[in-house]
Amino acid sequence: MKVGEWVRVIGIPPNLTDDEDLKTRTLFENCVGKVFRIEALHNVEGLPFPLVELRVGHVLGKEPSADSIWVEPEHLEPVQSDRAALK
């Protein structure tokens, strides 16, 4: 996976939870099945792979850049860059 490629969220990490301030699990659940452009790859100490940054603000009714999630590659699948795939 590379910055600029398109991916579909196909799952969420099982340990995600919501709390009073951050609805992390709910946000991830709302992203499942949707297609996003990879904005960045982040190396995190202790992980053997980079986390993939996706801008997801539009899922919350905001500008896409307003919110981001970092996702393990196993929860993503590549899609063609054809805009018709973006549903």
Secondary structure, DSSP 4 states (H G I P E B T S, - for coil): --TT-EEEE----TT----SS--HHHHHHHHTT-EEEEEEEE--TT-SSPEEEEE-GGGGTS-GGG-EEEE-GGGEEEE-S-GGG--
